[in-house]
Amino acid sequence: MAASCHCSIVRSYILAAQGGRLVGLRRASGERRLQRRLLGSATALAGLLIAGAVDIPSARAQIIDDLGASVSSSDQLLLEADTLTYDNVNQTVTAEGSVRIDYGGNKMVAHRVVYNQATGRLVATGNVEIVDPQGTRIFSDEIDVTDDFKDGFVAALRVETADKTYFGAESAERRGGTVTTFVNGVYTACEPCEEKPDKAPVWRIKSRRIIWNADAKTVRFEKPRFELFGLPIAYLPAFEMADPTVKRKSGFLFPGIGFSDDLGNSVTIPYFFALSPTYDLTIAPTYYGRQGFMGEVEWRQRFNSGEYSIKIAGIDQQEPTAFTPGYVDRTVTTRFMAGSKGRFQINPRWTFGWDVLVQTDPNFSHTYGIGGYAEYVRRNQIYLTGINDRNYFDLRFYKFQVQEVTPRTSAAARDPVQPWVLPSFDYSYTVDEPVAGGELSFDINTQVIHRDRLDFLPGRPAVPGYDGTNGRVTAEAEWKKTHVTSGGLLVTPSLHARIDGIGVDTSAAAMGAVGTMAGGISGAAYSNDGTAYGAVAADIRSSYFRAMATAGLEARWPVLFSTASATHVLEPIAQLFIRPDVAHAGTLGIPNEDAQSLVFDASTLFERDKFSGYDRIESGVRANLGFRYSGSFANGWAANAIFGQSYHLAGDNPFASPDLVNVGAFSGLETDVSDFVGMASVTSPGGVIFSAGGRFDEKTLAMRRAETSISIPFDGHRINAGYTFIDAQPLYGFAADRQEVTLGGRAQLHEYWSVFASGTYDLVSDTLASSSFGFAYDDECFNYSMTFSRSQNTISQAVSYSVGFTLSFRTLGDIGTSSGALGNN
């Protein structure tokens, strides 16, 4: 009687599982147990993978569960081998020669697989490879596991995950079903070099032993060594982290370092508390060499509809005199901030949120770079927004906050010249169906402004903002329709109506300032050629009402010219807007809060209302004439251009009527015939981009404003240059011309190495206002950059230097410094 039997050149054994039992082969018991052991070996090895990966993302944290879940009782196991041998005496089943096992999406190949029913061990040898359903590839010379998978041994383990993370070890051993020990383990997120596979990756972590405790869900590294470009740069006796099956676990986060002349060297060691799957707490203490200890705490909580966070930080400065004299940072010792942000999706159309910061002085968060609250200009706000089809709703309460270095008196600690907006409201509705064949839309805007103190700029006749409370309600409607004639002419008539109600409640001091301003500049507002462009009306009252109706007509005639090598589209455009004079034109009693910025250039030439906000309103009859051009050429070149002029034909010119900030002064629109405006751009097939725009005097063609830029790529490098010129605008706050040149570029020295530099030169003050240079290394798993910067104040000529660097390791984290001043002259 034969002690064993075998089948040569066995190519396909298919085992079907039905109701938890296997059917389909005569030796069903052997195949069933072999099936279970093979599947279990794949599962156990996947567990070893998780134990060893230093920071495999949480998307693969459930590999063990996924392997089990991906196999159902109805799945078939496919076993292919050159030879399958049953040894009844030794109770073994052996598959040899190109063994391939496919079960529930898990694939395994090996030269030989032996299952010993007597010892309960399964051994796979010879170029063993396992691929799980997520694409993780596991390589080994030998896998030896028990049938209950509590104990096992893997020799020469190597793992490649789907998102390009890599792990290796000389051997791995599993004991008691919970603790896995890797001997001489290595982890990296850098792909091996195809040409030199033995070359060290950019970075890797080597550890004498890596111990994974499945019950505690921790990974401990004993005697780890961090290597960069094959060179050891850091040694630790040991460190421990959460195993990657844990999405959130309490522990230390990646530390941060920094340096500045004012603060000194700094080290931040954050600790994360995973209190719940939906909320957590982070404590980030920082020690500054010159200023001492700063505590920082952040609470975060997430809901199904949104999330919010609360952050507080404080410091008792040890050396305030380290800051520049005259800075607010030098005048305070105890500093504190509290901030909160939140955003909630009430439903698919409505969103509610807030962003609020309070602090003991105006510059704390900016000076110390508190994350999320360090912006120089902030807007504290609470808002409600709704969007549905062509309708828009936005309600906001906000307060502007400038984190400036200038000290304020205790009475003015709340930044009184910056306004409270209580509230700002915008609503827009466009009718879905055509009305009289055209499009009809409605808009409503309201704002209520409160300021504690008059915002008055001594030395020039301007009042950027009243103290007290003022408000405005605006409602407008617009209808327009485009007709296309048989000759290709596009004619668009439009009708627009608007009403405003304005209320002002301010102090006698503000009214006195307005009266002084009116008396000082009455009849003395001038255009570029010296012509007086308007007089001032000091109409002081508590409420104003104004209405405006506009009839508009636009004609565009795009003409196509084609040749064998190019296509040109020239589009002459003419617009006419007929309006009456607006009530209270040139009245200084009406606040101007949202229309203080006016730039007349080619981008605003064809706007119906060229003011930037609702507080100012256009009036009178105005025509806009010009053309647009676009061209494309067969060799890859392309060009675009706009040029034109605006004409005030009748009525009062609103740009010649001074307001609180003289917003129309020297704008190019204050005369009946405006300055010329134009812009052009050219793009080459090689990626060169050149653009230029400007405003030119309507009589002399003298340049009043100009902006040019060019970007040139070549052989992986790029150079950028630009020039800006703005003519003097004395009544607008700029008594002298402004001119500056910028130059920057980046050169790619190698596939991964690059250098870069930039600079801005102020031609008026003959000052290199800012300059920087640096270098960077960037590949698929590692990024490093270092930047050196210099800046010089164009008025005081004070010079400061700064340096910053960043290191980013894929899957591990980032470390770096924020640029800080190295010294001042």
C-alpha positions, 0 to 999 in steps of 0.5 A: 500500500502506497505511503504517498501519492502525487500528481505530476504537472497539476495545473488547476485545483479549484476548491469550492466552499459551500456552507462552510464545507469544501467539495470538488476533490476526492481528498477534500479534507487535505485541500480544505485544511491546506486552503485555510492555512494558505489563506491564514499565512497571507493574513498573518504575513499582512499582520507582520507588514503592519507591525513593521511599517513605520508610518503606513497611512491609515488607508491600509490600517485595516489590512488584516480585517480587509483580508478576512472580509474579502473572503466569503464562504462561497469563494473558490481557492485556485491552486496551481503547481507542477507537482502536488504530493500527499504523504499519508505517513508523515501527514504532509501535503506538498505543492512544488514548482511554480506554486500559485494560490489565488483566494478571495483576491489574495495571491501567493506564489512560491517555489514550494509550500508544505503543510504538516498536519501533525505539527500544525505548521505551514511552510512556504519557501523559495521566492515567496511573494504575497499580494493582497487586494490593496496592492501590498506586495510582500517578499520573503525567502521563507514563511513558517507559521503555525495552524492557529497563526499565533506563532510564526517566522519570516526570513528575509522579509521585504514589503512594498505597499501600494502607495510606495512605502518600503520595509525590510528586515532580516527576519520577523518572529511572532509569539503568542499571537500578539507580539511580533519582533523584527530583527534589523528592520529598515523603513523608507518611503523612497523608491529604490533606484532602478539602475542601482538597487543597492544604493541607499535611499534619500532617507531611511530608518534602521532599527536593531529591533522593532517590536509590535504589540497587537494588544497595546497597538504600539510599535517600539523601535530599539536603537533606531538610527535615522539616515540621510543619503546613506549617512547617519544623522540621528541616533536614539536609544528608543522611541515608541509610536502608535501602530498604523492600524490606529488612526488616532492615538495619544502621543508626541508629534513631530517637533519644530525648531526655529530662530529669530533675533528677537525671540532666540532659538526655539523648540516646540514639542507638541503632544496629541491627546486622542480623547475620542474619534470626534474630538482631540486636544493638542498641547504645544509648549515652546521654549524661546531662548530670549523670551522664555516659555510659551504655552499653546493649547488647541481643542478640536471637535468634529460633527457630521455637519462640520467642525470647530476649534479653540486655540489659546496661547500665552507667554510672560516675556523674559526679555522685551527689550530684545524687540526693536524700540518703538514696537508694541512687542517691547512695551508688554510683558504678559501676552495672551491670545484666544481664537476660535474657528468653525464651519458647519454645513446646515444643509447642502445650500446653507453654511454657518461659520466664524473666525475670531481672535482676541488678544492682549495686544495688537501684535502677539499672534503675528510676532509668535506665528500662532498657527491660523491667527498670524496674518498681518491683516485679519477679519474677525467674522461670523457668517451665514451663506446660502447658494441655490441655483442662481441665488446668493445670500451672505450675512456677515458680522465682522471686525477688521484687525491689523496686527501692527507693531505700532503701540497703542494707548490703553484707551485705544487697545481695541484698535478703534479706527478699525471698524465693526461691521454689524452687519454686512448683507448681500443678496442676489437673485436672477430670475430663471425664466427670461423676462421680455426676452432678457435676463432680470436680476436683483441685488440687495446690499446693506452694511452698518459700520461702527468705529470708536474713533475718527480715522483721520490722517493728519497732513493730508485732507482725508477722512478714511472713516467716521467715528460713531455708527453709520449705515446704508441700504442699497437695492438695485435691479438690472435687465439686459438682452443681447440681439445678434444682427444678420451682419454679426453685430451684437447689440445689448440694451440694458436698464438698471435702477438703484436706490440708497438710504444712508444714515450717519450718527457721528461726533461733533469732532468728526463734523469739525474735521469734515468742515475743516477738510471742506474749507481747506480743499474747496476748489483746490482738487486738481487733475494731472494738468493742474485743472481744478476738477471739482468743489466740495460740499459740506452738506452735514446731516444725519440721513441721505436718500439717493436714487439712480436709473441707468439706460445702457446700450452696448454694441460689439462687432467681432470680425474674424480675419483668417489666413493660411497661418493665423486667425485674428478676431478684432472686436470694436466695442462701444457703450453708452450709459445715460444717467441723471445727476446723483443726489448729494454728489460731492457731499463729504457728509456721506461716508465712503467705507467700501469704495476707497480703492479706484484703479482705472485700467483696461480691465475696468474700461467697459464696466457700467460702474467703475467704483469698487463699492456701493458707497460711491455711485456713477452719474451723468452720461458716459460713453466707453469706446475701444476694441478687443483683439485676439490672435492665434498663429500656426506656429504656436504664438498667441496674442491678446489686447484691449485699448480704449478711452472713456468720455463723460458727455453730460451731467456731473462727473462723479470722479471729479467730486471729492469725497472723504478720501478723494477717491477720484483724484488723479484717477484718469477719469476726473476729466471729461475725456479720460486717459487712454488705457490698454493692455496686451499679452503675447505667448510664445510656443516655448512658454514665454509670456509677456504682458504690459498694461498702462494708462496714458494722459489723454493730451500728452500721452505721458505715462500715468500708470504702467505694469509690465511682466515677462516670464521666460522658461528655458531648459527647465529654468525660468526667469521672471521680471516686472516693472511697475510705475504709478504717477504721484497722487497727492490728494490720494495720499501719495505725494511722489511717483512710485516705481519698482523693478522686480527680478526673480528666477529658478534654475534646475541644476539637477533632476532634484536640485534647484536654486532660486533668487528674487529681488525688488528694487525701489527706483524712487528711494534708490533702495533694494527693498527686498531680496532673497536666494536659496536652494531646494532638493525635491523628489518623490519622498523628500523635500528640503529648502533653505532661503536667505532674505534681506529687506530694507525699509525705503523710508527709515533705511533699516535693514533686516536679514532672515533665514528659513528652512524646511524638511519634509519626509513623506509619511513621517512629517515636516520640520522647519523654521519660519523666517525670522530676523537675524539682525537689524541695522 
